[in-house]
Amino acid sequence: MTKPTLTYNKAIEEIESILEKIETDELDVDVLSKNVKRVAELIKFCKTKLHKTEEEVQKIIDEMEN
């Protein structure tokens, strides 16, 4: 079975879900570290995605100006 492709929106939803659990004390202390690491991974993914998208948009704009 293939792992579903992570998208920016799915990453944001997962971050929000984990943060909500942290804020409402729904996470057990034993899994807190694991979830914080996951949030860090998702934030890194989102930052990379935004940076690549910005580069692509700038490239398109540059091509349109020429």
mmCIF file of the N, C-alpha and C atoms, coordinates in Angstrom:
data_MODEL
# 
_entry.id   MODEL 
# 
loop_
_atom_site.group_PDB 
_atom_site.id 
_atom_site.type_symbol 
_atom_site.label_atom_id 
_atom_site.label_alt_id 
_atom_site.label_comp_id 
_atom_site.label_asym_id 
_atom_site.label_entity_id 
_atom_site.label_seq_id 
_atom_site.pdbx_PDB_ins_code 
_atom_site.Cartn_x 
_atom_site.Cartn_y 
_atom_site.Cartn_z 
_atom_site.occupancy 
_atom_site.B_iso_or_equiv 
_atom_site.pdbx_formal_charge 
_atom_site.auth_seq_id 
_atom_site.auth_comp_id 
_atom_site.auth_asym_id 
_atom_site.auth_atom_id 
_atom_site.pdbx_PDB_model_num 
ATOM 1   N N  . MET A 1 1  ? 0.835  -1.173 0.000   1.00 0.00 ? 1  MET A N  1 
ATOM 2   C CA . MET A 1 1  ? 0.000  0.000  0.000   1.00 0.00 ? 1  MET A CA 1 
ATOM 3   C C  . MET A 1 1  ? 0.886  1.244  0.000   1.00 0.00 ? 1  MET A C  1 
ATOM 4   N N  . THR A 1 2  ? 0.611  2.166  -0.873  1.00 0.00 ? 2  THR A N  1 
ATOM 5   C CA . THR A 1 2  ? 1.413  3.385  -0.981  1.00 0.00 ? 2  THR A CA 1 
ATOM 6   C C  . THR A 1 2  ? 0.989  4.413  0.060   1.00 0.00 ? 2  THR A C  1 
ATOM 7   N N  . LYS A 1 3  ? 1.987  5.103  0.564   1.00 0.00 ? 3  LYS A N  1 
ATOM 8   C CA . LYS A 1 3  ? 1.731  6.162  1.535   1.00 0.00 ? 3  LYS A CA 1 
ATOM 9   C C  . LYS A 1 3  ? 1.174  7.372  0.790   1.00 0.00 ? 3  LYS A C  1 
ATOM 10  N N  . PRO A 1 4  ? 0.095  7.967  1.293   1.00 0.00 ? 4  PRO A N  1 
ATOM 11  C CA . PRO A 1 4  ? -0.464 9.133  0.603   1.00 0.00 ? 4  PRO A CA 1 
ATOM 12  C C  . PRO A 1 4  ? 0.551  10.281 0.563   1.00 0.00 ? 4  PRO A C  1 
ATOM 13  N N  . THR A 1 5  ? 0.522  11.020 -0.534  1.00 0.00 ? 5  THR A N  1 
ATOM 14  C CA . THR A 1 5  ? 1.429  12.135 -0.701  1.00 0.00 ? 5  THR A CA 1 
ATOM 15  C C  . THR A 1 5  ? 1.051  13.258 0.255   1.00 0.00 ? 5  THR A C  1 
ATOM 16  N N  . LEU A 1 6  ? 2.057  13.765 0.938   1.00 0.00 ? 6  LEU A N  1 
ATOM 17  C CA . LEU A 1 6  ? 1.823  14.871 1.859   1.00 0.00 ? 6  LEU A CA 1 
ATOM 18  C C  . LEU A 1 6  ? 1.703  16.159 1.062   1.00 0.00 ? 6  LEU A C  1 
ATOM 19  N N  . THR A 1 7  ? 0.674  16.911 1.341   1.00 0.00 ? 7  THR A N  1 
ATOM 20  C CA . THR A 1 7  ? 0.491  18.209 0.706   1.00 0.00 ? 7  THR A CA 1 
ATOM 21  C C  . THR A 1 7  ? 0.642  19.280 1.772   1.00 0.00 ? 7  THR A C  1 
ATOM 22  N N  . TYR A 1 8  ? 0.779  20.504 1.321   1.00 0.00 ? 8  TYR A N  1 
ATOM 23  C CA . TYR A 1 8  ? 0.897  21.628 2.248   1.00 0.00 ? 8  TYR A CA 1 
ATOM 24  C C  . TYR A 1 8  ? -0.327 21.690 3.163   1.00 0.00 ? 8  TYR A C  1 
ATOM 25  N N  . ASN A 1 9  ? -1.510 21.591 2.574   1.00 0.00 ? 9  ASN A N  1 
ATOM 26  C CA . ASN A 1 9  ? -2.746 21.684 3.374   1.00 0.00 ? 9  ASN A CA 1 
ATOM 27  C C  . ASN A 1 9  ? -2.866 20.544 4.381   1.00 0.00 ? 9  ASN A C  1 
ATOM 28  N N  . LYS A 1 10 ? -2.490 19.329 3.962   1.00 0.00 ? 10 LYS A N  1 
ATOM 29  C CA . LYS A 1 10 ? -2.550 18.202 4.891   1.00 0.00 ? 10 LYS A CA 1 
ATOM 30  C C  . LYS A 1 10 ? -1.565 18.392 6.033   1.00 0.00 ? 10 LYS A C  1 
ATOM 31  N N  . ALA A 1 11 ? -0.395 18.936 5.720   1.00 0.00 ? 11 ALA A N  1 
ATOM 32  C CA . ALA A 1 11 ? 0.609  19.187 6.762   1.00 0.00 ? 11 ALA A CA 1 
ATOM 33  C C  . ALA A 1 11 ? 0.091  20.211 7.760   1.00 0.00 ? 11 ALA A C  1 
ATOM 34  N N  . ILE A 1 12 ? -0.495 21.285 7.255   1.00 0.00 ? 12 ILE A N  1 
ATOM 35  C CA . ILE A 1 12 ? -1.046 22.321 8.139   1.00 0.00 ? 12 ILE A CA 1 
ATOM 36  C C  . ILE A 1 12 ? -2.149 21.738 9.023   1.00 0.00 ? 12 ILE A C  1 
ATOM 37  N N  . GLU A 1 13 ? -3.019 20.921 8.443   1.00 0.00 ? 13 GLU A N  1 
ATOM 38  C CA . GLU A 1 13 ? -4.100 20.294 9.216   1.00 0.00 ? 13 GLU A CA 1 
ATOM 39  C C  . GLU A 1 13 ? -3.536 19.407 10.321  1.00 0.00 ? 13 GLU A C  1 
ATOM 40  N N  . GLU A 1 14 ? -2.488 18.650 9.987   1.00 0.00 ? 14 GLU A N  1 
ATOM 41  C CA . GLU A 1 14 ? -1.889 17.764 10.992  1.00 0.00 ? 14 GLU A CA 1 
ATOM 42  C C  . GLU A 1 14 ? -1.226 18.579 12.102  1.00 0.00 ? 14 GLU A C  1 
ATOM 43  N N  . ILE A 1 15 ? -0.538 19.655 11.728  1.00 0.00 ? 15 ILE A N  1 
ATOM 44  C CA . ILE A 1 15 ? 0.079  20.533 12.727  1.00 0.00 ? 15 ILE A CA 1 
ATOM 45  C C  . ILE A 1 15 ? -0.999 21.080 13.660  1.00 0.00 ? 15 ILE A C  1 
ATOM 46  N N  . GLU A 1 16 ? -2.072 21.595 13.085  1.00 0.00 ? 16 GLU A N  1 
ATOM 47  C CA . GLU A 1 16 ? -3.154 22.165 13.893  1.00 0.00 ? 16 GLU A CA 1 
ATOM 48  C C  . GLU A 1 16 ? -3.765 21.122 14.828  1.00 0.00 ? 16 GLU A C  1 
ATOM 49  N N  . SER A 1 17 ? -3.934 19.912 14.327  1.00 0.00 ? 17 SER A N  1 
ATOM 50  C CA . SER A 1 17 ? -4.508 18.841 15.137  1.00 0.00 ? 17 SER A CA 1 
ATOM 51  C C  . SER A 1 17 ? -3.612 18.504 16.322  1.00 0.00 ? 17 SER A C  1 
ATOM 52  N N  . ILE A 1 18 ? -2.315 18.383 16.067  1.00 0.00 ? 18 ILE A N  1 
ATOM 53  C CA . ILE A 1 18 ? -1.375 18.067 17.145  1.00 0.00 ? 18 ILE A CA 1 
ATOM 54  C C  . ILE A 1 18 ? -1.322 19.214 18.151  1.00 0.00 ? 18 ILE A C  1 
ATOM 55  N N  . LEU A 1 19 ? -1.266 20.445 17.662  1.00 0.00 ? 19 LEU A N  1 
ATOM 56  C CA . LEU A 1 19 ? -1.210 21.596 18.569  1.00 0.00 ? 19 LEU A CA 1 
ATOM 57  C C  . LEU A 1 19 ? -2.463 21.692 19.437  1.00 0.00 ? 19 LEU A C  1 
ATOM 58  N N  . GLU A 1 20 ? -3.604 21.376 18.850  1.00 0.00 ? 20 GLU A N  1 
ATOM 59  C CA . GLU A 1 20 ? -4.845 21.398 19.627  1.00 0.00 ? 20 GLU A CA 1 
ATOM 60  C C  . GLU A 1 20 ? -4.781 20.376 20.760  1.00 0.00 ? 20 GLU A C  1 
ATOM 61  N N  . LYS A 1 21 ? -4.260 19.197 20.463  1.00 0.00 ? 21 LYS A N  1 
ATOM 62  C CA . LYS A 1 21 ? -4.140 18.159 21.494  1.00 0.00 ? 21 LYS A CA 1 
ATOM 63  C C  . LYS A 1 21 ? -3.174 18.593 22.590  1.00 0.00 ? 21 LYS A C  1 
ATOM 64  N N  . ILE A 1 22 ? -2.078 19.259 22.181  1.00 0.00 ? 22 ILE A N  1 
ATOM 65  C CA . ILE A 1 22 ? -1.108 19.741 23.173  1.00 0.00 ? 22 ILE A CA 1 
ATOM 66  C C  . ILE A 1 22 ? -1.756 20.806 24.057  1.00 0.00 ? 22 ILE A C  1 
ATOM 67  N N  . GLU A 1 23 ? -2.456 21.745 23.426  1.00 0.00 ? 23 GLU A N  1 
ATOM 68  C CA . GLU A 1 23 ? -3.071 22.849 24.170  1.00 0.00 ? 23 GLU A CA 1 
ATOM 69  C C  . GLU A 1 23 ? -4.165 22.390 25.120  1.00 0.00 ? 23 GLU A C  1 
ATOM 70  N N  . THR A 1 24 ? -4.862 21.309 24.773  1.00 0.00 ? 24 THR A N  1 
ATOM 71  C CA . THR A 1 24 ? -5.955 20.831 25.625  1.00 0.00 ? 24 THR A CA 1 
ATOM 72  C C  . THR A 1 24 ? -5.521 19.671 26.523  1.00 0.00 ? 24 THR A C  1 
ATOM 73  N N  . ASP A 1 25 ? -4.223 19.452 26.593  1.00 0.00 ? 25 ASP A N  1 
ATOM 74  C CA . ASP A 1 25 ? -3.651 18.389 27.427  1.00 0.00 ? 25 ASP A CA 1 
ATOM 75  C C  . ASP A 1 25 ? -4.181 17.003 27.076  1.00 0.00 ? 25 ASP A C  1 
ATOM 76  N N  . GLU A 1 26 ? -4.519 16.783 25.812  1.00 0.00 ? 26 GLU A N  1 
ATOM 77  C CA . GLU A 1 26 ? -5.008 15.475 25.392  1.00 0.00 ? 26 GLU A CA 1 
ATOM 78  C C  . GLU A 1 26 ? -3.864 14.506 25.103  1.00 0.00 ? 26 GLU A C  1 
ATOM 79  N N  . LEU A 1 27 ? -2.651 15.018 25.010  1.00 0.00 ? 27 LEU A N  1 
ATOM 80  C CA . LEU A 1 27 ? -1.513 14.155 24.714  1.00 0.00 ? 27 LEU A CA 1 
ATOM 81  C C  . LEU A 1 27 ? -0.870 13.660 25.995  1.00 0.00 ? 27 LEU A C  1 
ATOM 82  N N  . ASP A 1 28 ? -0.599 12.394 26.008  1.00 0.00 ? 28 ASP A N  1 
ATOM 83  C CA . ASP A 1 28 ? 0.118  11.794 27.110  1.00 0.00 ? 28 ASP A CA 1 
ATOM 84  C C  . ASP A 1 28 ? 1.572  12.276 27.048  1.00 0.00 ? 28 ASP A C  1 
ATOM 85  N N  . VAL A 1 29 ? 2.164  12.446 28.194  1.00 0.00 ? 29 VAL A N  1 
ATOM 86  C CA . VAL A 1 29 ? 3.549  12.919 28.263  1.00 0.00 ? 29 VAL A CA 1 
ATOM 87  C C  . VAL A 1 29 ? 4.482  11.993 27.477  1.00 0.00 ? 29 VAL A C  1 
ATOM 88  N N  . ASP A 1 30 ? 4.178  10.717 27.467  1.00 0.00 ? 30 ASP A N  1 
ATOM 89  C CA . ASP A 1 30 ? 5.028  9.743  26.771  1.00 0.00 ? 30 ASP A CA 1 
ATOM 90  C C  . ASP A 1 30 ? 5.049  9.941  25.260  1.00 0.00 ? 30 ASP A C  1 
ATOM 91  N N  . VAL A 1 31 ? 4.000  10.515 24.697  1.00 0.00 ? 31 VAL A N  1 
ATOM 92  C CA . VAL A 1 31 ? 3.966  10.726 23.242  1.00 0.00 ? 31 VAL A CA 1 
ATOM 93  C C  . VAL A 1 31 ? 4.184  12.188 22.860  1.00 0.00 ? 31 VAL A C  1 
ATOM 94  N N  . LEU A 1 32 ? 4.329  13.048 23.852  1.00 0.00 ? 32 LEU A N  1 
ATOM 95  C CA . LEU A 1 32 ? 4.517  14.468 23.590  1.00 0.00 ? 32 LEU A CA 1 
ATOM 96  C C  . LEU A 1 32 ? 5.762  14.717 22.742  1.00 0.00 ? 32 LEU A C  1 
ATOM 97  N N  . SER A 1 33 ? 6.870  14.126 23.112  1.00 0.00 ? 33 SER A N  1 
ATOM 98  C CA . SER A 1 33 ? 8.125  14.326 22.377  1.00 0.00 ? 33 SER A CA 1 
ATOM 99  C C  . SER A 1 33 ? 7.986  13.883 20.926  1.00 0.00 ? 33 SER A C  1 
ATOM 100 N N  . LYS A 1 34 ? 7.358  12.738 20.726  1.00 0.00 ? 34 LYS A N  1 
ATOM 101 C CA . LYS A 1 34 ? 7.144  12.220 19.368  1.00 0.00 ? 34 LYS A CA 1 
ATOM 102 C C  . LYS A 1 34 ? 6.321  13.208 18.540  1.00 0.00 ? 34 LYS A C  1 
ATOM 103 N N  . ASN A 1 35 ? 5.294  13.768 19.133  1.00 0.00 ? 35 ASN A N  1 
ATOM 104 C CA . ASN A 1 35 ? 4.431  14.704 18.428  1.00 0.00 ? 35 ASN A CA 1 
ATOM 105 C C  . ASN A 1 35 ? 5.119  16.039 18.158  1.00 0.00 ? 35 ASN A C  1 
ATOM 106 N N  . VAL A 1 36 ? 5.932  16.494 19.092  1.00 0.00 ? 36 VAL A N  1 
ATOM 107 C CA . VAL A 1 36 ? 6.679  17.731 18.871  1.00 0.00 ? 36 VAL A CA 1 
ATOM 108 C C  . VAL A 1 36 ? 7.659  17.537 17.712  1.00 0.00 ? 36 VAL A C  1 
ATOM 109 N N  . LYS A 1 37 ? 8.300  16.380 17.653  1.00 0.00 ? 37 LYS A N  1 
ATOM 110 C CA . LYS A 1 37 ? 9.212  16.078 16.537  1.00 0.00 ? 37 LYS A CA 1 
ATOM 111 C C  . LYS A 1 37 ? 8.447  16.053 15.219  1.00 0.00 ? 37 LYS A C  1 
ATOM 112 N N  . ARG A 1 38 ? 7.253  15.484 15.231  1.00 0.00 ? 38 ARG A N  1 
ATOM 113 C CA . ARG A 1 38 ? 6.433  15.429 14.010  1.00 0.00 ? 38 ARG A CA 1 
ATOM 114 C C  . ARG A 1 38 ? 6.064  16.835 13.555  1.00 0.00 ? 38 ARG A C  1 
ATOM 115 N N  . VAL A 1 39 ? 5.692  17.688 14.484  1.00 0.00 ? 39 VAL A N  1 
ATOM 116 C CA . VAL A 1 39 ? 5.352  19.068 14.139  1.00 0.00 ? 39 VAL A CA 1 
ATOM 117 C C  . VAL A 1 39 ? 6.571  19.760 13.522  1.00 0.00 ? 39 VAL A C  1 
ATOM 118 N N  . ALA A 1 40 ? 7.744  19.534 14.091  1.00 0.00 ? 40 ALA A N  1 
ATOM 119 C CA . ALA A 1 40 ? 8.964  20.135 13.548  1.00 0.00 ? 40 ALA A CA 1 
ATOM 120 C C  . ALA A 1 40 ? 9.209  19.667 12.113  1.00 0.00 ? 40 ALA A C  1 
ATOM 121 N N  . GLU A 1 41 ? 8.995  18.378 11.852  1.00 0.00 ? 41 GLU A N  1 
ATOM 122 C CA . GLU A 1 41 ? 9.148  17.841 10.494  1.00 0.00 ? 41 GLU A CA 1 
ATOM 123 C C  . GLU A 1 41 ? 8.145  18.491 9.534   1.00 0.00 ? 41 GLU A C  1 
ATOM 124 N N  . LEU A 1 42 ? 6.918  18.627 9.982   1.00 0.00 ? 42 LEU A N  1 
ATOM 125 C CA . LEU A 1 42 ? 5.872  19.210 9.142   1.00 0.00 ? 42 LEU A CA 1 
ATOM 126 C C  . LEU A 1 42 ? 6.151  20.682 8.854   1.00 0.00 ? 42 LEU A C  1 
ATOM 127 N N  . ILE A 1 43 ? 6.640  21.406 9.853   1.00 0.00 ? 43 ILE A N  1 
ATOM 128 C CA . ILE A 1 43 ? 6.974  22.817 9.642   1.00 0.00 ? 43 ILE A CA 1 
ATOM 129 C C  . ILE A 1 43 ? 8.104  22.929 8.625   1.00 0.00 ? 43 ILE A C  1 
ATOM 130 N N  . LYS A 1 44 ? 9.095  22.070 8.737   1.00 0.00 ? 44 LYS A N  1 
ATOM 131 C CA . LYS A 1 44 ? 10.208 22.074 7.771   1.00 0.00 ? 44 LYS A CA 1 
ATOM 132 C C  . LYS A 1 44 ? 9.687  21.792 6.363   1.00 0.00 ? 44 LYS A C  1 
ATOM 133 N N  . PHE A 1 45 ? 8.784  20.811 6.246   1.00 0.00 ? 45 PHE A N  1 
ATOM 134 C CA . PHE A 1 45 ? 8.179  20.485 4.954   1.00 0.00 ? 45 PHE A CA 1 
ATOM 135 C C  . PHE A 1 45 ? 7.460  21.700 4.380   1.00 0.00 ? 45 PHE A C  1 
ATOM 136 N N  . CYS A 1 46 ? 6.669  22.379 5.214   1.00 0.00 ? 46 CYS A N  1 
ATOM 137 C CA . CYS A 1 46 ? 5.898  23.542 4.759   1.00 0.00 ? 46 CYS A CA 1 
ATOM 138 C C  . CYS A 1 46 ? 6.816  24.684 4.330   1.00 0.00 ? 46 CYS A C  1 
ATOM 139 N N  . LYS A 1 47 ? 7.863  24.934 5.103   1.00 0.00 ? 47 LYS A N  1 
ATOM 140 C CA . LYS A 1 47 ? 8.804  25.996 4.747   1.00 0.00 ? 47 LYS A CA 1 
ATOM 141 C C  . LYS A 1 47 ? 9.473  25.698 3.401   1.00 0.00 ? 47 LYS A C  1 
ATOM 142 N N  . THR A 1 48 ? 9.868  24.460 3.193   1.00 0.00 ? 48 THR A N  1 
ATOM 143 C CA . THR A 1 48 ? 10.496 24.065 1.938   1.00 0.00 ? 48 THR A CA 1 
ATOM 144 C C  . THR A 1 48 ? 9.516  24.217 0.781   1.00 0.00 ? 48 THR A C  1 
ATOM 145 N N  . LYS A 1 49 ? 8.293  23.780 0.997   1.00 0.00 ? 49 LYS A N  1 
ATOM 146 C CA . LYS A 1 49 ? 7.254  23.875 -0.036  1.00 0.00 ? 49 LYS A CA 1 
ATOM 147 C C  . LYS A 1 49 ? 6.996  25.339 -0.403  1.00 0.00 ? 49 LYS A C  1 
ATOM 148 N N  . LEU A 1 50 ? 6.883  26.198 0.594   1.00 0.00 ? 50 LEU A N  1 
ATOM 149 C CA . LEU A 1 50 ? 6.657  27.620 0.338   1.00 0.00 ? 50 LEU A CA 1 
ATOM 150 C C  . LEU A 1 50 ? 7.829  28.244 -0.412  1.00 0.00 ? 50 LEU A C  1 
ATOM 151 N N  . HIS A 1 51 ? 9.047  27.877 -0.025  1.00 0.00 ? 51 HIS A N  1 
ATOM 152 C CA . HIS A 1 51 ? 10.234 28.424 -0.685  1.00 0.00 ? 51 HIS A CA 1 
ATOM 153 C C  . HIS A 1 51 ? 10.281 28.003 -2.154  1.00 0.00 ? 51 HIS A C  1 
ATOM 154 N N  . LYS A 1 52 ? 10.024 26.720 -2.417  1.00 0.00 ? 52 LYS A N  1 
ATOM 155 C CA . LYS A 1 52 ? 10.029 26.225 -3.805  1.00 0.00 ? 52 LYS A CA 1 
ATOM 156 C C  . LYS A 1 52 ? 8.928  26.896 -4.627  1.00 0.00 ? 52 LYS A C  1 
ATOM 157 N N  . THR A 1 53 ? 7.769  27.061 -4.023  1.00 0.00 ? 53 THR A N  1 
ATOM 158 C CA . THR A 1 53 ? 6.660  27.707 -4.728  1.00 0.00 ? 53 THR A CA 1 
ATOM 159 C C  . THR A 1 53 ? 7.009  29.156 -5.042  1.00 0.00 ? 53 THR A C  1 
ATOM 160 N N  . GLU A 1 54 ? 7.618  29.837 -4.092  1.00 0.00 ? 54 GLU A N  1 
ATOM 161 C CA . GLU A 1 54 ? 8.032  31.222 -4.318  1.00 0.00 ? 54 GLU A CA 1 
ATOM 162 C C  . GLU A 1 54 ? 9.021  31.312 -5.482  1.00 0.00 ? 54 GLU A C  1 
ATOM 163 N N  . GLU A 1 55 ? 9.973  30.390 -5.526  1.00 0.00 ? 55 GLU A N  1 
ATOM 164 C CA . GLU A 1 55 ? 10.951 30.372 -6.619  1.00 0.00 ? 55 GLU A CA 1 
ATOM 165 C C  . GLU A 1 55 ? 10.268 30.142 -7.969  1.00 0.00 ? 55 GLU A C  1 
ATOM 166 N N  . GLU A 1 56 ? 9.315  29.188 -8.001  1.00 0.00 ? 56 GLU A N  1 
ATOM 167 C CA . GLU A 1 56 ? 8.607  28.894 -9.243  1.00 0.00 ? 56 GLU A CA 1 
ATOM 168 C C  . GLU A 1 56 ? 7.792  30.092 -9.715  1.00 0.00 ? 56 GLU A C  1 
ATOM 169 N N  . VAL A 1 57 ? 7.103  30.748 -8.798  1.00 0.00 ? 57 VAL A N  1 
ATOM 170 C CA . VAL A 1 57 ? 6.295  31.916 -9.149  1.00 0.00 ? 57 VAL A CA 1 
ATOM 171 C C  . VAL A 1 57 ? 7.198  33.041 -9.655  1.00 0.00 ? 57 VAL A C  1 
ATOM 172 N N  . GLN A 1 58 ? 8.322  33.251 -8.981  1.00 0.00 ? 58 GLN A N  1 
ATOM 173 C CA . GLN A 1 58 ? 9.243  34.300 -9.413  1.00 0.00 ? 58 GLN A CA 1 
ATOM 174 C C  . GLN A 1 58 ? 9.795  34.001 -10.797 1.00 0.00 ? 58 GLN A C  1 
ATOM 175 N N  . LYS A 1 59 ? 10.085 32.742 -11.071 1.00 0.00 ? 59 LYS A N  1 
ATOM 176 C CA . LYS A 1 59 ? 10.581 32.348 -12.394 1.00 0.00 ? 59 LYS A CA 1 
ATOM 177 C C  . LYS A 1 59 ? 9.533  32.654 -13.464 1.00 0.00 ? 59 LYS A C  1 
ATOM 178 N N  . ILE A 1 60 ? 8.279  32.358 -13.183 1.00 0.00 ? 60 ILE A N  1 
ATOM 179 C CA . ILE A 1 60 ? 7.194  32.631 -14.131 1.00 0.00 ? 60 ILE A CA 1 
ATOM 180 C C  . ILE A 1 60 ? 7.060  34.126 -14.359 1.00 0.00 ? 60 ILE A C  1 
ATOM 181 N N  . ILE A 1 61 ? 7.118  34.898 -13.287 1.00 0.00 ? 61 ILE A N  1 
ATOM 182 C CA . ILE A 1 61 ? 7.026  36.358 -13.402 1.00 0.00 ? 61 ILE A CA 1 
ATOM 183 C C  . ILE A 1 61 ? 8.180  36.903 -14.232 1.00 0.00 ? 61 ILE A C  1 
ATOM 184 N N  . ASP A 1 62 ? 9.383  36.408 -13.957 1.00 0.00 ? 62 ASP A N  1 
ATOM 185 C CA . ASP A 1 62 ? 10.551 36.845 -14.725 1.00 0.00 ? 62 ASP A CA 1 
ATOM 186 C C  . ASP A 1 62 ? 10.404 36.534 -16.204 1.00 0.00 ? 62 ASP A C  1 
ATOM 187 N N  . GLU A 1 63 ? 9.888  35.340 -16.522 1.00 0.00 ? 63 GLU A N  1 
ATOM 188 C CA . GLU A 1 63 ? 9.682  34.958 -17.918 1.00 0.00 ? 63 GLU A CA 1 
ATOM 189 C C  . GLU A 1 63 ? 8.635  35.831 -18.584 1.00 0.00 ? 63 GLU A C  1 
ATOM 190 N N  . MET A 1 64 ? 7.632  36.234 -17.845 1.00 0.00 ? 64 MET A N  1 
ATOM 191 C CA . MET A 1 64 ? 6.580  37.079 -18.408 1.00 0.00 ? 64 MET A CA 1 
ATOM 192 C C  . MET A 1 64 ? 7.100  38.483 -18.714 1.00 0.00 ? 64 MET A C  1 
ATOM 193 N N  . GLU A 1 65 ? 8.049  38.952 -17.927 1.00 0.00 ? 65 GLU A N  1 
ATOM 194 C CA . GLU A 1 65 ? 8.588  40.284 -18.103 1.00 0.00 ? 65 GLU A CA 1 
ATOM 195 C C  . GLU A 1 65 ? 9.542  40.372 -19.272 1.00 0.00 ? 65 GLU A C  1 
ATOM 196 N N  . ASN A 1 66 ? 10.055 39.256 -19.722 1.00 0.00 ? 66 ASN A N  1 
ATOM 197 C CA . ASN A 1 66 ? 11.010 39.258 -20.852 1.00 0.00 ? 66 ASN A CA 1 
ATOM 198 C C  . ASN A 1 66 ? 10.304 39.134 -22.173 1.00 0.00 ? 66 ASN A C  1 
# 
